[in-house]
Structure formats: C-alpha cells, structure tokens
Amino acid sequence: MQRTLATLTFCAAALFATAQSREIKVVDTDAMRVSATKHTELVHKTVTLDADQRAKVQEVYMNYERQLDGLNQRFEIGGLSKEEREAEMAPQWASLERMVDEQLATILNPEQLGKWQEARR
C-alpha cells in the first residue's frame, strides 16, 4: 500500500511539475470515462465486484486515464515522432499498468485477485 501511494505521489508530482512548465492540463473527458468504465466492467464481469469495489475500481481506472493523458500531452509537446514516442512511453505504460495492478490488489479479495490475474494471462 505504501509503495502504491509512493508511486502515485511520484507520478502526480511528475505530472504537476511537467504541467507547470509546459501548460499540460488534464481534464476528464467523456472518452476517459468511457474507457475507465469499460475497464471496470471487464473486471466486474471477471470477478463480480460489489458496489463499493466497483466505485473504487472505476476511480483506479480514471486515475490511469488522467495520468495517461498527461503523459501523452507531455510527449506531444516534446515533438517526437510516433515511433520515438512509443519507445519513450513503453516504460511509462508499464509503470501505469503496475500501479493499476497494485491498486486492484488492495481492492479485490484474494479469490477475486486470483481470478483476475488468471484471466489476464
């Protein structure tokens, strides 16, 4: 849990610092909400979430969408080609995926987590 919070704090600080110097503004969009809902529904369909878990998982995926949007904006400002951007963002995507996995591990019970991990293989 502490590692997850440290990761989130670091990502938020990095996005904040970048936003301050380059005018990156992350605003929740309908597309972000749709994507977060789609991911939440996939988790729900796989492990059957209760209402509280569903709300928490939705927020995890909204945070993912926000951070991804901030990263995309930062890399767009950098003027990199599509290929360069994909290469530079690969570790960032992996980090965001790990963050989501760590957060889901705190929301799902052990049985649900096992089902979710098995389904993702």
HELIX and SHEET records of a PDB file:
HELIX    1   1 GLN A    2  ARG A   22  1                                  21    
HELIX    2   2 ASP A   30  VAL A   47  1                                  18    
HELIX    3   3 ALA A   51  ILE A   77  1                                  27    
HELIX    4   4 LYS A   82  ILE A  107  1                                  26    
HELIX    5   5 PRO A  110  ARG A  120  1                                  11    
END                                                                             
